[in-house]
Amino acid sequence: MALDQRKAPLFEALAAHDRLRAAAFHVPGHKGRACWGEERAAAYYASLLALDVTELSDTDDLHHPEGPLLEAQALAAECFGAEETRFLVGGSTAGNLAMIVGLCRPGELVVVQRNVHKSIVHGLMLAGVRAVLLPPQIDLASGLATVPGERLVEKALERYPETKGIILSSPNYYGMSADLSSLVAAAHRRNVPVLIDEAHGAHFGFHPQFPDSALKAGADLVVQSTHKMLGAMTMGAMLHMQGKLVPRASIRQALTMVQSSSPSFPIMASLDLARQQLHNSKEHTFSAAIDVASQVAEALKQTPFRALGHGNYASKGLSYDPLKLVLFDESDRLTGFALRDELEKRLCIAEMADERYAVLALGPGTTEEDGKRLKAALADIAEGVRGKPPAPKTGPAKAALYEEDDRAAIVPEPVLFDREEGKTVSIPLERSIGCKAAEWVIPYPPGIPVLFPGETITESIIGRLRRWRHEGARIQGARDPQLREIQVRQGSGR
């Protein structure tokens, strides 16, 4: 098939079908018309509904593509540097589920970064696999987690040579990423495939200021949320495949299991258009967003606010996504939550916040006017907090949180992930050694689970939980946030 990156074949097929003005005697029931009798809704939906069709002779089938969808996916593979690309209409969640279910059989073992998205955990549960949960590296400058270290990954592979795959998440939600190539190389030396949840990095590699992509690092399976940082509609994502270490046919089959048999054509066409934009505009796709990020970073110098990845807040060995503005109050007057709320009052809506940081995501749709509004909002917020006392500390100090440097040498025991919860019982924390946890225990910050359901509770884990409890960390997931008692699976103790 001769590929022409200037085209958007799926979008063009939908537009051509609309021009037919055919009478629709097929689903969906709206027949391409805003038929609700609501004028405002019709104004918003009229154009979109014209593209919202089903699998027809001229629109193709996501699960058996032969025409414009086949071409659109081939164009995406060529553009992103993959050997094969599949469109996703259930976000990165669908891709994460499919790559795990397609790779693994029940009872098999995988090595997994501990702080992964919940969709990865759900994939492990659906597959019924055993997982060795590796703690991530912590960037001491920011207190945020990246991927596990190379030494720890190699030790895990040495201890568990039967490993079916390594599952990592990079970049993190804050746009920070460590070098993946050495981790991929360590796995490939043992013929172990590497699966990367790159939900926030679909744009990586398309501008000189961006980090390299996981595909360039050699990863075998890469899932990207094209809707997060590129121009696709929400729920639009892609699963990329390369190399000979993964069973592609099995993964394609898994995709038919986790994705709808009636996928959204507007979402899929937006994936096609996002790829076309990358080809036509290349790095200029991001010019406005990068200019806004640079101007805001410069303007921060006149405020108490700072951004990770800039000035003294950039760590060696890490790459920072310039399209993520991770802001914090250097004077500690505003928490990340408070900064987010103050921005929202001024009609600047952040992506997320935690106790320290407010995260703002830019993209191809960001404009110069957006930048002006953000700079004005930050200047106004800064004026309002001058002279106020620092906010009281609500959690443990970072030094106390991240002092366990020796954990990089520890390879934990596998945890069986299944959907059978069984009976649980609540017992004192100190009596739980040897029991299997029946709940999540997640100190926040940093939001990394200390215990997963099904994980065996060790003396080391109890010691760590005691320290969290003593330091006053906020505990999520546990029924008793004070950790006096913990839920365990009945009959799992010694």
C-alpha positions as CSV (number, residue, x, y, z in Angstrom):
1,M,0.0,0.0,0.0
2,A,1.4,3.4,-1.0
3,L,1.1,5.7,1.9
4,D,0.5,9.5,1.6
5,Q,0.9,11.2,5.0
6,R,-0.8,14.3,3.7
7,K,-4.1,12.5,3.6
8,A,-6.6,11.7,6.4
9,P,-8.3,8.7,4.7
10,L,-10.8,7.9,7.5
11,F,-12.0,11.5,7.9
12,E,-12.2,11.9,4.2
13,A,-14.3,8.7,3.9
14,L,-16.7,10.0,6.5
15,A,-17.0,13.4,4.8
16,A,-17.6,11.7,1.5
17,H,-20.3,9.5,3.0
18,D,-22.0,12.6,4.4
19,R,-22.0,14.2,1.0
20,L,-24.1,11.3,-0.4
21,R,-27.1,12.6,1.6
22,A,-28.3,9.0,1.6
23,A,-31.3,7.9,3.6
24,A,-30.0,6.0,6.6
25,F,-31.8,2.7,7.3
26,H,-29.1,1.5,9.7
27,V,-28.0,2.4,13.2
28,P,-27.5,4.8,14.9
29,G,-31.0,5.9,15.5
30,H,-30.4,9.6,15.2
31,K,-29.7,9.1,11.4
32,G,-27.1,11.9,11.4
33,R,-29.6,14.5,12.7
34,A,-30.0,16.3,16.0
35,C,-33.5,15.0,16.5
36,W,-34.0,15.8,20.2
37,G,-36.0,19.0,19.6
38,E,-33.6,21.1,21.6
39,E,-32.1,24.0,19.6
40,R,-29.0,24.5,21.7
41,A,-28.1,20.8,21.5
42,A,-28.7,20.9,17.7
43,A,-26.3,23.8,17.4
44,Y,-23.6,21.9,19.2
45,Y,-24.1,18.4,17.8
46,A,-25.3,18.9,14.2
47,S,-21.9,18.7,12.4
48,L,-20.6,15.9,14.7
49,L,-23.6,13.7,14.2
50,A,-23.1,13.8,10.5
51,L,-19.9,11.8,11.0
52,D,-21.3,9.5,13.7
53,V,-22.0,6.5,11.5
54,T,-21.6,2.7,11.8
55,E,-19.6,0.1,9.9
56,L,-20.7,0.5,6.3
57,S,-19.2,-0.5,2.9
58,D,-17.5,2.9,2.6
59,T,-16.5,3.5,6.3
60,D,-14.7,0.2,7.3
61,D,-14.7,-1.9,10.4
62,L,-12.3,-1.3,13.4
63,H,-12.0,-5.0,14.1
64,H,-11.6,-6.1,10.5
65,P,-10.2,-3.1,8.7
66,E,-9.9,-3.3,4.9
67,G,-10.3,0.2,3.6
68,P,-9.8,3.7,5.0
69,L,-9.3,2.5,8.6
70,L,-6.6,0.1,7.5
71,E,-4.9,2.9,5.7
72,A,-5.3,5.3,8.6
73,Q,-3.7,2.9,11.0
74,A,-0.8,2.2,8.6
75,L,-0.2,5.9,8.3
76,A,-0.2,6.2,12.1
77,A,2.3,3.4,12.4
78,E,4.7,5.1,9.9
79,C,4.3,8.5,11.6
80,F,4.9,7.3,15.1
81,G,7.7,4.9,14.2
82,A,5.9,1.6,14.9
83,E,5.6,-1.6,12.8
84,E,1.9,-1.8,13.5
85,T,-0.6,0.6,15.1
86,R,-4.2,0.0,16.3
87,F,-6.7,2.7,17.0
88,L,-8.4,2.7,20.4
89,V,-11.7,4.3,21.3
90,G,-11.6,3.5,25.0
91,G,-8.6,5.6,25.8
92,S,-5.3,4.1,27.0
93,T,-7.3,2.0,29.3
94,A,-8.4,-0.3,26.4
95,G,-4.8,-0.6,25.2
96,N,-3.4,-1.4,28.6
97,L,-6.0,-4.1,29.1
98,A,-5.5,-5.6,25.7
99,M,-1.7,-5.7,25.8
100,I,-1.7,-7.5,29.2
101,V,-4.5,-9.9,28.4
102,G,-3.0,-10.6,25.0
103,L,0.5,-11.3,26.3
104,C,-0.2,-13.3,29.5
105,R,-2.0,-16.4,30.5
106,P,-3.4,-17.0,34.0
107,G,-0.7,-17.7,36.6
108,E,2.1,-16.4,34.5
109,L,4.5,-13.8,35.9
110,V,5.2,-10.2,34.9
111,V,7.4,-7.5,36.4
112,V,5.4,-4.3,37.0
113,Q,6.3,-0.8,38.1
114,R,4.5,-0.3,41.4
115,N,3.0,3.1,40.7
116,V,1.0,2.3,37.5
117,H,-2.4,3.5,36.4
118,K,-5.3,1.6,37.7
119,S,-6.1,0.2,34.2
120,I,-2.8,-1.7,34.4
121,V,-3.9,-3.2,37.7
122,H,-7.3,-4.1,36.2
123,G,-5.4,-5.7,33.3
124,L,-3.4,-7.8,35.7
125,M,-6.7,-8.9,37.4
126,L,-8.4,-9.8,34.1
127,A,-5.3,-11.8,33.0
128,G,-5.1,-13.5,36.5
129,V,-1.3,-13.2,36.5
130,R,1.3,-13.0,39.2
131,A,3.2,-9.6,39.4
132,V,6.5,-8.6,41.0
133,L,5.8,-5.0,42.0
134,L,9.0,-2.9,41.8
135,P,9.2,0.4,43.7
136,P,10.0,3.4,41.5
137,Q,12.9,5.7,41.8
138,I,12.0,8.9,43.7
139,D,13.3,12.3,42.5
140,L,14.4,13.8,45.7
141,A,14.2,17.4,44.4
142,S,10.5,17.1,43.7
143,G,9.4,14.1,45.7
144,L,7.9,12.5,42.6
145,A,8.2,9.0,41.3
146,T,9.6,7.9,38.0
147,V,10.4,4.3,36.7
148,P,12.3,1.7,38.7
149,G,16.1,1.7,38.4
150,E,18.0,-0.4,36.0
151,R,19.8,-2.3,38.8
152,L,16.5,-3.3,40.4
153,V,15.0,-4.4,37.0
154,E,18.0,-6.6,36.3
155,K,17.8,-8.2,39.7
156,A,14.1,-9.0,39.2
157,L,14.8,-10.6,35.8
158,E,17.7,-12.7,37.3
159,R,15.4,-13.9,40.2
160,Y,12.4,-14.5,37.9
161,P,13.7,-15.8,34.6
162,E,10.2,-17.0,33.7
163,T,9.1,-13.3,33.4
164,K,6.7,-12.9,30.5
165,G,7.1,-9.1,30.3
166,I,8.0,-5.9,32.0
167,I,5.3,-3.2,32.4
168,L,6.3,0.4,33.0
169,S,4.6,3.8,33.0
170,S,6.5,6.8,31.5
171,P,6.2,9.7,31.6
172,N,4.5,10.3,34.9
173,Y,1.5,12.5,35.3
174,Y,3.9,15.5,35.9
175,G,5.6,15.0,32.5
176,M,8.9,13.6,34.0
177,S,10.6,10.7,32.4
178,A,13.9,8.8,32.9
179,D,15.9,7.0,30.2
180,L,14.0,3.9,29.1
181,S,16.6,2.5,26.6
182,S,18.7,0.9,29.3
183,L,15.7,-0.8,30.9
184,V,14.5,-2.1,27.5
185,A,18.0,-3.3,26.7
186,A,18.2,-5.2,30.0
187,A,14.9,-6.9,29.2
188,H,15.7,-7.7,25.6
189,R,19.0,-9.4,26.6
190,R,16.7,-12.0,28.2
191,N,14.2,-12.0,25.4
192,V,11.6,-10.3,27.7
193,P,9.3,-7.8,26.0
194,V,8.7,-4.3,27.5
195,L,5.2,-2.8,27.7
196,I,5.0,0.9,28.2
197,D,1.9,3.0,29.3
198,E,3.0,6.2,27.6
199,A,-0.4,7.8,28.0
200,H,1.0,11.3,28.5
201,G,3.7,11.0,25.8
202,A,2.0,10.7,22.5
203,H,3.8,13.9,21.3
204,F,7.3,12.7,22.4
205,G,9.9,12.8,19.7
206,F,8.0,15.3,17.5
207,H,9.9,18.4,18.6
208,P,13.5,19.0,19.6
209,Q,12.5,20.1,23.1
210,F,10.5,16.9,23.7
211,P,11.9,13.7,25.3
212,D,12.3,10.7,23.0
213,S,9.4,8.3,22.7
214,A,9.2,4.8,24.2
215,L,9.1,3.4,20.7
216,K,12.5,5.0,20.0
217,A,13.8,3.5,23.2
218,G,12.9,0.1,21.7
219,A,9.8,-0.8,23.7
220,D,7.7,-3.6,22.2
221,L,4.2,-2.4,23.1
222,V,3.4,1.2,23.7
223,V,0.0,2.7,24.5
224,Q,-0.5,6.4,24.0
225,S,-3.5,8.7,24.8
226,T,-3.6,10.7,21.6
227,H,-6.3,12.8,23.1
228,K,-4.3,13.9,26.1
229,M,-1.4,15.9,24.5
230,L,-2.3,15.8,20.8
231,G,-5.4,16.9,18.9
232,A,-7.7,13.8,19.1
233,M,-11.0,13.7,20.8
234,T,-11.4,12.4,24.3
235,M,-11.1,8.5,24.4
236,G,-9.0,8.5,21.3
237,A,-5.7,6.6,21.8
238,M,-3.3,4.2,20.0
239,L,-1.6,0.9,20.6
240,H,1.8,0.6,18.9
241,M,3.6,-2.7,18.3
242,Q,7.1,-3.6,17.1
243,G,9.6,-6.4,17.3
244,K,9.1,-10.2,17.5
245,L,8.8,-10.7,21.2
246,V,5.0,-10.1,21.5
247,P,2.1,-12.2,20.1
248,R,0.5,-9.6,17.9
249,A,-2.4,-11.8,16.8
250,S,-3.3,-12.5,20.4
251,I,-3.2,-8.8,21.2
252,R,-5.4,-8.0,18.3
253,Q,-7.9,-10.6,19.6
254,A,-7.8,-9.1,23.0
255,L,-8.6,-5.7,21.5
256,T,-11.8,-7.2,20.1
257,M,-12.7,-8.3,23.6
258,V,-12.1,-5.0,25.4
259,Q,-13.3,-2.6,22.7
260,S,-16.9,-1.9,21.5
261,S,-18.1,-3.6,18.4
262,S,-19.8,-0.2,17.6
263,P,-16.8,2.2,17.9
264,S,-17.1,5.9,17.6
265,F,-16.2,7.0,14.1
266,P,-15.8,10.7,15.1
267,I,-13.2,9.6,17.6
268,M,-11.3,7.4,15.2
269,A,-11.4,10.1,12.5
270,S,-9.9,12.6,15.0
271,L,-7.0,10.2,15.5
272,D,-6.5,10.2,11.8
273,L,-6.6,14.1,11.8
274,A,-4.2,14.3,14.7
275,R,-1.6,12.2,12.8
276,Q,-2.2,14.2,9.7
277,Q,-1.5,17.4,11.6
278,L,1.8,16.0,12.9
279,H,2.9,15.3,9.3
280,N,1.7,18.6,7.8
281,S,2.9,20.9,10.5
282,K,5.7,18.8,12.1
283,E,7.3,20.6,15.0
284,H,5.3,23.8,14.3
285,T,2.3,21.9,15.6
286,F,3.5,22.8,19.1
287,S,5.0,26.3,18.4
288,A,2.2,28.3,20.2
289,A,2.1,25.9,23.2
290,I,5.9,26.0,23.6
291,D,6.0,29.8,23.4
292,V,3.3,30.0,26.0
293,A,5.2,27.6,28.3
294,S,8.4,29.6,27.9
295,Q,6.6,33.0,28.5
296,V,4.9,31.7,31.6
297,A,8.1,30.2,33.0
298,E,9.8,33.6,32.5
299,A,6.9,35.5,34.1
300,L,7.1,33.2,37.2
301,K,10.3,34.9,38.2
302,Q,8.2,37.9,39.3
303,T,6.0,35.7,41.5
304,P,6.6,33.2,44.4
305,F,5.6,30.4,42.0
306,R,8.0,28.1,40.3
307,A,7.9,25.3,37.7
308,L,9.5,21.9,37.7
309,G,12.1,21.4,35.0
310,H,13.2,25.1,35.1
311,G,16.1,26.7,36.9
312,N,17.1,25.0,40.1
313,Y,14.1,22.6,39.9
314,A,15.5,20.4,37.1
315,S,17.2,17.2,38.1
316,K,20.0,15.6,36.2
317,G,19.1,12.3,34.5
318,L,15.4,13.3,34.0
319,S,13.6,14.8,31.0
320,Y,10.8,17.2,31.4
321,D,7.9,17.7,29.1
322,P,7.7,21.4,28.2
323,L,4.0,21.1,27.6
324,K,3.4,20.3,31.3
325,L,3.6,23.3,33.6
326,V,4.0,21.8,37.0
327,L,3.6,24.8,39.3
328,F,4.2,25.2,43.0
329,D,4.5,28.0,45.6
330,E,8.1,28.3,46.6
331,S,7.1,30.3,49.7
332,D,4.7,27.5,50.8
333,R,1.8,29.9,51.2
334,L,-0.4,27.9,48.8
335,T,-0.7,24.2,48.5
336,G,-1.1,22.7,45.0
337,F,-4.8,22.3,45.6
338,A,-5.2,26.0,46.7
339,L,-3.2,27.2,43.7
340,R,-5.4,25.1,41.4
341,D,-8.5,26.6,43.0
342,E,-7.2,30.2,42.7
343,L,-6.5,29.6,39.0
344,E,-10.0,28.2,38.5
345,K,-11.5,31.4,40.0
346,R,-9.7,33.3,37.3
347,L,-11.0,30.9,34.6
348,C,-7.7,29.0,34.1
349,I,-8.6,25.3,34.6
350,A,-5.7,23.1,35.6
351,E,-5.4,19.4,34.8
352,M,-4.9,18.2,38.3
353,A,-3.3,19.1,41.7
354,D,-1.8,17.5,44.8
355,E,-0.7,18.9,48.1
356,R,2.4,20.4,46.5
357,Y,1.8,20.9,42.7
358,A,-0.8,22.2,40.3
359,V,-0.3,20.6,36.9
360,L,-1.3,22.5,33.7
361,A,-1.3,20.7,30.4
362,L,-0.7,22.5,27.1
363,G,-1.2,21.2,23.6
364,P,-1.7,21.9,19.9
365,G,-4.8,23.8,20.7
366,T,-3.1,26.2,23.2
367,T,-3.1,29.8,22.0
368,E,-1.2,33.0,22.8
369,E,-4.4,34.3,24.4
370,D,-4.4,31.4,26.8
371,G,-0.9,32.3,27.8
372,K,-1.8,35.9,28.5
373,R,-4.7,34.8,30.6
374,L,-2.5,32.4,32.6
375,K,0.2,35.0,33.2
376,A,-2.4,37.6,34.4
377,A,-4.0,35.0,36.7
378,L,-0.6,34.0,38.3
379,A,0.4,37.7,38.8
380,D,-3.0,38.4,40.4
381,I,-2.7,35.3,42.7
382,A,0.8,36.3,43.6
383,E,-0.3,39.8,44.6
384,G,-3.0,38.3,46.9
385,V,-0.6,36.0,48.8
386,R,2.2,38.5,49.4
387,G,2.8,39.0,53.2
388,K,0.7,36.0,54.2
389,P,2.3,33.3,56.4
390,P,3.3,30.0,54.9
391,A,0.6,27.3,54.9
392,P,0.8,24.8,57.8
393,K,2.5,21.5,57.0
394,T,-0.2,18.8,56.7
395,G,2.1,15.8,56.0
396,P,5.5,14.4,56.7
397,A,8.6,16.2,55.4
398,K,10.1,14.9,52.1
399,A,13.3,13.9,53.9
400,A,11.3,11.5,56.0
401,L,9.3,10.2,53.1
402,Y,12.1,9.2,50.8
403,E,15.0,8.3,53.0
404,E,14.8,4.5,52.2
405,D,17.5,4.5,49.5
406,D,18.3,0.9,50.1
407,R,15.0,-0.3,48.7
408,A,16.4,-0.3,45.2
409,A,18.1,-3.6,46.1
410,I,15.0,-5.3,47.2
411,V,13.0,-7.6,44.8
412,P,9.6,-8.3,46.4
413,E,7.7,-11.6,46.2
414,P,5.1,-12.0,43.4
415,V,1.5,-11.0,44.1
416,L,-1.4,-13.0,42.5
417,F,-3.9,-10.7,40.9
418,D,-7.4,-12.1,40.6
419,R,-11.0,-11.0,40.9
420,E,-11.8,-13.3,43.8
421,E,-11.9,-11.2,47.0
422,G,-13.0,-13.9,49.4
423,K,-13.8,-13.3,53.0
424,T,-11.8,-10.6,54.8
425,V,-11.2,-9.8,58.4
426,S,-9.8,-6.7,60.2
427,I,-6.9,-7.4,62.6
428,P,-4.3,-5.2,64.4
429,L,-1.5,-4.1,62.0
430,E,1.2,-5.6,64.3
431,R,-0.4,-9.0,64.1
432,S,-0.7,-9.0,60.3
433,I,2.8,-10.4,59.4
434,G,2.4,-13.2,56.9
435,C,-1.2,-12.4,56.0
436,K,-2.4,-11.3,52.6
437,A,-3.7,-7.8,52.4
438,A,-7.3,-7.4,51.4
439,E,-7.2,-3.6,50.7
440,W,-5.0,-0.9,49.2
441,V,-2.8,1.1,51.5
442,I,-1.6,4.3,49.7
443,P,0.3,7.0,51.6
444,Y,-0.4,10.4,50.0
445,P,1.9,11.9,48.9
446,P,3.5,10.4,46.9
447,G,0.5,8.2,46.0
448,I,2.5,4.9,45.5
449,P,0.8,1.8,47.0
450,V,2.7,0.3,49.9
451,L,0.3,-2.7,49.8
452,F,-1.9,-4.1,47.0
453,P,-4.8,-6.5,47.7
454,G,-3.3,-10.0,47.7
455,E,0.2,-8.9,48.7
456,T,1.8,-10.7,51.6
457,I,2.4,-8.4,54.6
458,T,6.0,-8.5,55.8
459,E,7.8,-7.1,58.8
460,S,9.5,-4.6,56.6
461,I,6.1,-3.4,55.2
462,I,4.8,-3.0,58.8
463,G,7.8,-1.0,59.7
464,R,7.3,1.3,56.8
465,L,3.6,1.7,57.6
466,R,4.5,2.6,61.2
467,R,6.7,5.3,59.9
468,W,4.0,6.7,57.7
469,R,1.6,6.6,60.6
470,H,4.1,8.3,62.9
471,E,4.8,11.0,60.4
472,G,1.1,11.8,60.0
473,A,0.8,10.9,56.3
474,R,-2.7,10.7,54.8
475,I,-3.6,7.1,54.0
476,Q,-5.9,6.3,51.1
477,G,-7.5,3.0,50.3
478,A,-7.4,1.6,53.9
479,R,-10.6,1.3,55.8
480,D,-8.8,2.5,58.9
481,P,-6.7,5.6,57.7
482,Q,-4.9,5.6,61.1
483,L,-3.6,2.1,60.3
484,R,-4.4,0.7,63.8
485,E,-6.1,-2.2,62.0
486,I,-5.8,-3.6,58.5
487,Q,-8.1,-5.7,56.3
488,V,-6.6,-9.1,55.4
489,R,-7.9,-12.2,53.6
490,Q,-9.4,-14.6,56.1
491,G,-7.2,-17.7,56.7
492,S,-4.2,-16.2,55.0
493,G,-2.0,-15.8,58.1
494,R,0.6,-18.1,59.6
